[in-house]
Amino acid sequence: MKPLAYRVRPKTFDDIVGQDHLVGPKGVIRKMLDNNMLCSMILYGPAGCGKTSIASIIGEMYPLSSFSFNASTDSKSKLKEIADSAKYHENTICIIDEIHRMKKDVQDFLLPYAESGSLIIIGLTTENPYRSINPAIRSRCHVYRMNEISKNDVKNLLKRTIETENFKPLTDDILEYISIASSCEVRSALNMLEITEMLDEDELKLDNVKELIGKKAFQIDEEGEYYYDCASAMIKSIRGSDPDAAIHYLARLLQTEDLEFICRRLLCSAYEDIGLGNPNVGPRVHAACDAALHLGLPEARLPLAYAVVDLATSPKSNSTYKAINEALADLDNMTSMKIPPHILNKELKSGLYTYKYPHDYPKGWVEQQYLPDELKDKVYYEPKDTGSYERAIKDFMKKLKEE
């Protein structure tokens, strides 16, 4: 028998969970198909969020002109065969799995087909395409980020699957456990659900499911303090400079044995909450997390405890966090803004503009405009006084502009 995750793979967009912005009733991909205007696209997001399912559903709508290509294993000759078929079929679709692994010469081969629209590319990747994919290919595709699947989405999917597959009913605490133990990865959650069918109805208890799945879940206490709530509590304790509370919540999180999740949260805190209040803390936390992942449990608790106390007792500054968020918000709210011509190399070569080279001036600084005209007086970064390093930055910036 085929695995459950394969048997219940979504057959329509209505079966996809957590991606309404793309395939819901008003989703952009659904609108493309409704209007017969399918465009090349790159779907990126974590494993198990539905990238392959969405691509497969699109492909099934074009059964005579849809092809699959794996950038890790398939050869360039296969891609040439797919491209040749575009001469005979309109809307030829090439679904490219792991597109971030595509070699440069293969990407170059695709460019004219993507440019003319004779080949519609649907690229799938877990990597950020703005870092991992050739800009020439990326510029010819719409880039859509997939949402992470929520715990409630996973639980609802499990309930629906139990009903359609006529499985034994599971209690809410077991569904909660599976959604957490699977890290909200749909495929993993379905695999865990399938294995619970090995238990008799009177054996379907949380402790038995934990043992059967073979992953230690986060302990759910009487007050309902769950996995993500506890992670939030640890970060808020760090932000509030309470090392004792932060260590307490770290101890709870260690029961999940999910070291990668804990490390991601601590690294995020280092750059969001501490930032330039103590700039050395970021590399220290990174080193501690690397050590934890290398050591594994139970020894991983030692570098992680070190990192948590270091973060909690450091001076705090969210100045860079606020600066980048405000800059991103401006990009969302404003139209295209031109870079000042005097700092563009191509304009300098034409001799029409003069760039003032800061090192030619006494303080290594000279007054000139770098921001676009629409933002020329905008201040994003405002140093705080919480740490000695950022106080020094504040003094330095002030002295630069003094007469």
C-alpha positions as CSV (number, residue, x, y, z in Angstrom):
1,M,0.0,0.0,0.0
2,K,1.2,3.5,-0.8
3,P,2.1,5.8,2.1
4,L,-0.8,7.9,3.5
5,A,0.9,11.2,2.6
6,Y,0.9,10.0,-1.1
7,R,-2.7,8.7,-1.0
8,V,-4.1,12.0,0.4
9,R,-2.0,14.4,-1.6
10,P,-4.1,17.4,-2.5
11,K,-6.0,16.9,-5.8
12,T,-7.5,20.5,-6.0
13,F,-6.5,23.9,-4.6
14,D,-9.3,23.5,-2.0
15,D,-7.3,20.6,-0.4
16,I,-4.2,22.8,0.1
17,V,-3.8,24.2,3.7
18,G,-2.3,27.4,4.7
19,Q,-1.7,29.0,1.3
20,D,-4.9,30.9,0.7
21,H,-2.9,33.9,-0.5
22,L,-1.8,31.8,-3.5
23,V,-4.6,29.2,-4.2
24,G,-7.5,30.3,-2.1
25,P,-10.7,31.8,-3.7
26,K,-8.9,35.1,-4.2
27,G,-5.4,33.7,-4.5
28,V,-3.1,35.0,-7.2
29,I,-2.3,31.6,-8.8
30,R,-6.0,30.6,-8.9
31,K,-6.8,33.9,-10.6
32,M,-4.0,33.3,-13.2
33,L,-5.6,30.0,-14.1
34,D,-9.2,31.3,-14.1
35,N,-8.1,34.0,-16.6
36,N,-5.9,31.6,-18.6
37,M,-2.8,33.8,-17.9
38,L,-0.4,31.4,-16.3
39,C,3.0,32.9,-15.8
40,S,6.4,31.6,-14.8
41,M,6.9,31.5,-11.1
42,I,9.1,30.4,-8.3
43,L,7.5,29.0,-5.1
44,Y,9.7,29.0,-2.1
45,G,9.1,27.9,1.5
46,P,9.9,25.2,4.1
47,A,9.6,21.5,3.5
48,G,6.1,20.1,3.6
49,C,4.3,23.4,3.0
50,G,2.6,22.4,-0.3
51,K,5.0,23.6,-3.1
52,T,5.0,20.3,-4.9
53,S,1.2,19.8,-4.5
54,I,0.4,23.2,-6.0
55,A,2.8,22.6,-8.9
56,S,1.3,19.1,-9.5
57,I,-2.3,20.4,-9.5
58,I,-1.3,23.1,-12.1
59,G,0.4,20.4,-14.1
60,E,-2.7,18.2,-14.1
61,M,-4.6,21.0,-15.7
62,Y,-2.3,20.7,-18.8
63,P,-1.8,16.9,-19.1
64,L,-0.3,17.0,-22.6
65,S,2.1,19.8,-22.1
66,S,3.4,19.5,-18.5
67,F,6.8,18.1,-17.6
68,S,8.9,17.6,-14.5
69,F,12.6,18.3,-14.1
70,N,14.8,17.8,-11.0
71,A,17.7,20.2,-11.0
72,S,19.7,17.8,-8.7
73,T,19.4,14.6,-10.8
74,D,18.2,15.3,-14.3
75,S,20.5,16.1,-17.2
76,K,20.5,19.1,-19.6
77,S,19.5,16.8,-22.4
78,K,16.2,16.1,-20.7
79,L,15.6,19.8,-20.4
80,K,16.3,20.2,-24.2
81,E,13.6,17.5,-24.9
82,I,11.1,19.5,-22.8
83,A,12.0,22.7,-24.5
84,D,11.6,21.1,-27.9
85,S,8.1,20.0,-27.0
86,A,7.2,23.7,-26.5
87,K,7.2,24.0,-30.3
88,Y,4.1,21.8,-30.5
89,H,2.2,22.7,-27.4
90,E,1.0,26.1,-26.1
91,N,1.5,26.7,-22.4
92,T,4.2,24.1,-22.1
93,I,5.0,23.9,-18.4
94,C,8.3,22.8,-16.8
95,I,8.1,22.1,-13.1
96,I,11.6,22.4,-11.8
97,D,12.2,20.9,-8.4
98,E,15.2,22.2,-6.4
99,I,15.7,25.0,-8.9
100,H,18.3,26.6,-6.6
101,R,20.6,23.6,-7.6
102,M,20.3,24.3,-11.3
103,K,23.8,24.8,-12.9
104,K,24.5,28.1,-14.6
105,D,24.8,26.7,-18.1
106,V,21.4,25.0,-17.7
107,Q,19.9,28.3,-16.5
108,D,21.4,30.1,-19.5
109,F,19.8,27.6,-21.8
110,L,16.4,28.3,-20.3
111,L,16.5,32.0,-20.6
112,P,15.2,32.6,-24.2
113,Y,12.3,30.1,-23.6
114,A,11.3,31.9,-20.4
115,E,11.8,35.3,-22.0
116,S,9.5,34.5,-24.9
117,G,6.9,32.7,-22.7
118,S,7.1,29.5,-24.9
119,L,8.1,27.6,-21.7
120,I,6.3,28.4,-18.4
121,I,8.7,27.6,-15.5
122,I,7.4,26.6,-12.1
123,G,10.4,26.5,-9.9
124,L,10.3,24.9,-6.4
125,T,12.8,25.5,-3.7
126,T,13.3,25.6,0.1
127,E,16.0,28.3,-0.4
128,N,15.5,32.0,-0.6
129,P,15.5,32.7,-4.4
130,Y,16.9,36.2,-3.9
131,R,20.1,34.5,-2.7
132,S,20.2,31.2,-4.5
133,I,18.8,31.7,-8.0
134,N,20.4,33.4,-11.0
135,P,18.9,36.9,-11.2
136,A,18.4,36.5,-14.9
137,I,16.0,33.5,-14.3
138,R,14.5,35.2,-11.3
139,S,13.6,38.4,-13.1
140,R,11.6,36.4,-15.6
141,C,9.5,34.7,-12.9
142,H,7.0,35.9,-10.3
143,V,8.4,34.9,-6.9
144,Y,5.9,33.7,-4.3
145,R,6.7,32.9,-0.7
146,M,4.8,30.0,0.8
147,N,3.5,30.4,4.3
148,E,4.6,28.1,7.1
149,I,1.9,25.8,8.1
150,S,0.3,26.6,11.4
151,K,-0.4,24.2,14.2
152,N,-4.2,24.6,13.7
153,D,-3.9,23.9,10.0
154,V,-2.1,20.6,10.7
155,K,-4.7,19.6,13.3
156,N,-7.5,20.3,11.0
157,L,-5.8,18.4,8.2
158,L,-5.3,15.4,10.5
159,K,-9.0,15.5,11.5
160,R,-10.1,15.6,7.9
161,T,-7.8,12.7,7.0
162,I,-9.0,10.6,9.9
163,E,-12.5,11.0,8.6
164,T,-11.8,10.4,4.9
165,E,-9.5,7.4,5.6
166,N,-11.8,6.0,8.2
167,F,-9.0,5.9,10.8
168,K,-9.5,5.5,14.5
169,P,-10.4,8.8,16.1
170,L,-7.7,10.6,18.1
171,T,-8.0,12.8,21.1
172,D,-7.1,16.5,20.9
173,D,-4.0,16.1,23.0
174,I,-2.7,13.4,20.5
175,L,-3.4,15.7,17.6
176,E,-1.6,18.5,19.4
177,Y,1.4,16.3,20.0
178,I,1.6,15.2,16.4
179,S,1.4,18.8,15.1
180,I,4.2,19.8,17.4
181,A,6.4,16.7,16.9
182,S,6.1,17.1,13.1
183,S,7.3,20.7,13.3
184,C,4.1,21.5,11.4
185,E,5.4,19.7,8.4
186,V,2.4,18.2,6.6
187,R,4.1,15.1,5.2
188,S,5.7,14.2,8.6
189,A,2.4,14.8,10.4
190,L,0.6,12.4,8.0
191,N,3.3,9.8,8.4
192,M,2.9,10.0,12.2
193,L,-0.9,9.8,11.9
194,E,-0.6,6.7,9.7
195,I,1.6,4.8,12.3
196,T,-1.0,5.4,15.1
197,E,-3.3,3.0,13.2
198,M,-1.0,0.2,14.6
199,L,-2.5,0.8,18.0
200,D,-5.8,-0.8,19.1
201,E,-8.5,1.6,20.0
202,D,-8.0,1.1,23.8
203,E,-4.3,1.8,23.3
204,L,-4.8,5.2,21.7
205,K,-3.4,7.3,24.5
206,L,-0.8,10.1,24.4
207,D,2.0,8.1,26.1
208,N,1.6,5.2,23.7
209,V,1.6,7.5,20.7
210,K,4.8,9.2,22.0
211,E,6.5,5.9,22.3
212,L,5.3,4.7,18.9
213,I,6.4,7.8,17.0
214,G,9.7,7.7,18.7
215,K,10.0,11.5,19.3
216,K,9.9,13.1,22.7
217,A,7.2,15.8,22.7
218,F,7.1,19.0,24.6
219,Q,5.5,18.5,28.0
220,I,2.0,20.0,28.0
221,D,1.2,21.2,31.5
222,E,-2.1,21.8,33.1
223,E,-2.2,25.5,32.2
224,G,-1.9,24.7,28.5
225,E,1.6,26.1,28.0
226,Y,2.5,24.8,24.6
227,Y,5.6,24.6,22.5
228,Y,5.4,27.9,20.7
229,D,4.1,29.7,23.7
230,C,7.1,28.5,25.6
231,A,9.5,29.7,22.9
232,S,7.8,33.1,23.0
233,A,8.2,33.2,26.8
234,M,11.9,32.4,26.6
235,I,12.5,35.3,24.1
236,K,10.4,37.7,26.1
237,S,12.4,36.8,29.2
238,I,15.7,37.4,27.3
239,R,14.3,40.7,26.1
240,G,13.3,41.6,29.6
241,S,16.8,40.8,31.0
242,D,15.6,38.0,33.3
243,P,18.2,35.2,32.9
244,D,16.4,32.9,35.5
245,A,13.1,32.9,33.6
246,A,14.9,32.5,30.2
247,I,16.8,29.4,31.6
248,H,13.6,28.0,32.9
249,Y,11.9,28.2,29.5
250,L,15.0,26.9,27.7
251,A,14.8,23.8,30.0
252,R,11.2,23.3,28.9
253,L,12.1,23.7,25.2
254,L,15.0,21.2,25.6
255,Q,12.4,18.5,26.2
256,T,11.4,18.8,22.6
257,E,14.9,17.8,21.5
258,D,14.4,20.3,18.6
259,L,17.8,21.9,18.7
260,E,17.5,23.6,15.3
261,F,14.3,25.4,16.4
262,I,15.9,26.6,19.6
263,C,19.0,27.8,17.9
264,R,17.0,29.8,15.3
265,R,15.1,31.6,18.0
266,L,18.3,32.5,19.9
267,L,20.1,33.8,16.8
268,C,17.0,35.9,16.0
269,S,17.0,37.3,19.5
270,A,20.7,38.2,19.3
271,Y,20.1,40.4,16.3
272,E,16.6,41.7,17.0
273,D,16.8,42.4,20.8
274,I,20.5,42.9,21.6
275,G,21.8,44.2,18.3
276,L,24.3,47.0,18.6
277,G,23.7,47.2,22.3
278,N,26.3,44.4,22.4
279,P,27.5,43.6,18.9
280,N,29.9,40.8,20.1
281,V,26.9,38.7,21.3
282,G,25.8,37.7,17.8
283,P,29.0,35.8,16.9
284,R,29.1,34.3,20.4
285,V,25.6,33.0,20.2
286,H,26.3,31.7,16.7
287,A,29.3,29.8,18.0
288,A,27.3,28.4,20.9
289,C,24.5,27.2,18.6
290,D,27.0,25.5,16.3
291,A,28.5,23.8,19.3
292,A,25.1,22.6,20.5
293,L,24.2,21.2,17.1
294,H,27.6,19.5,17.0
295,L,27.4,18.0,20.5
296,G,23.8,16.9,20.4
297,L,21.8,16.2,23.5
298,P,22.3,16.0,26.5
299,E,25.5,18.1,26.2
300,A,23.9,20.7,23.9
301,R,22.2,22.1,27.0
302,L,25.6,23.6,28.1
303,P,26.3,26.0,25.1
304,L,22.6,26.8,24.9
305,A,22.4,27.8,28.5
306,Y,25.5,29.9,28.0
307,A,23.9,31.7,25.0
308,V,20.6,32.3,26.9
309,V,22.3,33.9,29.9
310,D,24.6,35.9,27.7
311,L,21.6,37.3,25.8
312,A,19.5,38.0,28.8
313,T,22.3,39.9,30.7
314,S,23.4,41.9,27.7
315,P,22.5,45.6,27.0
316,K,19.6,45.7,24.7
317,S,19.0,47.6,21.5
318,N,16.4,47.1,18.7
319,S,17.7,50.1,16.7
320,T,18.7,48.0,13.6
321,Y,15.5,45.9,13.8
322,K,13.4,49.1,13.7
323,A,15.6,50.6,10.9
324,I,15.2,47.7,8.5
325,N,11.5,47.2,9.2
326,E,10.8,50.9,8.5
327,A,12.9,50.8,5.3
328,L,11.0,47.7,4.1
329,A,7.7,49.4,4.9
330,D,8.8,52.4,2.8
331,L,9.5,50.1,-0.2
332,D,6.0,48.6,0.1
333,N,4.4,52.0,0.3
334,M,6.3,53.9,-2.4
335,T,6.8,53.6,-6.1
336,S,10.2,53.1,-7.7
337,M,12.8,55.5,-6.4
338,K,15.9,56.4,-8.4
339,I,19.4,56.1,-6.9
340,P,21.1,59.6,-6.9
341,P,23.1,59.7,-10.2
342,H,26.3,61.1,-8.5
343,I,26.8,57.7,-6.7
344,L,26.2,55.5,-9.8
345,N,29.4,54.3,-11.5
346,K,27.9,54.5,-15.0
347,E,27.0,58.2,-14.4
348,L,30.5,58.9,-13.1
349,K,32.1,57.4,-16.2
350,S,30.0,59.8,-18.3
351,G,31.5,62.7,-16.5
352,L,28.1,64.4,-15.9
353,Y,28.2,64.0,-12.1
354,T,30.8,64.3,-9.4
355,Y,31.1,61.8,-6.5
356,K,32.8,63.2,-3.4
357,Y,35.2,60.5,-2.2
358,P,34.9,60.6,1.6
359,H,38.5,59.5,2.2
360,D,39.7,62.7,0.5
361,Y,38.2,64.8,3.3
362,P,39.7,65.5,6.8
363,K,37.2,63.5,8.8
364,G,36.8,60.7,6.2
365,W,33.3,62.1,5.7
366,V,31.7,64.8,3.5
367,E,28.1,66.0,3.2
368,Q,26.4,64.5,0.2
369,Q,23.1,62.8,-0.6
370,Y,22.9,59.0,-0.8
371,L,19.2,58.3,-0.4
372,P,16.7,58.7,-3.3
373,D,15.1,62.2,-3.5
374,E,11.8,60.9,-2.1
375,L,13.6,59.9,1.1
376,K,16.5,62.3,1.3
377,D,15.8,63.5,4.8
378,K,14.7,60.1,6.1
379,V,16.3,58.8,9.3
380,Y,16.0,55.0,9.8
381,Y,18.8,54.3,12.3
382,E,18.7,56.0,15.7
383,P,21.4,54.8,18.1
384,K,20.4,54.0,21.6
385,D,22.2,54.7,24.9
386,T,21.8,51.2,26.4
387,G,25.3,49.9,25.6
388,S,28.8,51.5,25.4
389,Y,29.3,50.5,21.8
390,E,26.2,52.1,20.5
391,R,26.8,55.2,22.6
392,A,30.2,55.5,20.8
393,I,28.3,55.2,17.5
394,K,26.0,58.0,18.5
395,D,28.9,60.2,19.5
396,F,30.8,59.5,16.3
397,M,27.8,60.3,14.1
398,K,27.3,63.5,16.0
399,K,30.9,64.6,15.7
400,L,30.9,64.0,11.9
401,K,28.3,66.6,11.4
402,E,29.7,69.2,13.8
403,E,31.1,72.3,12.3
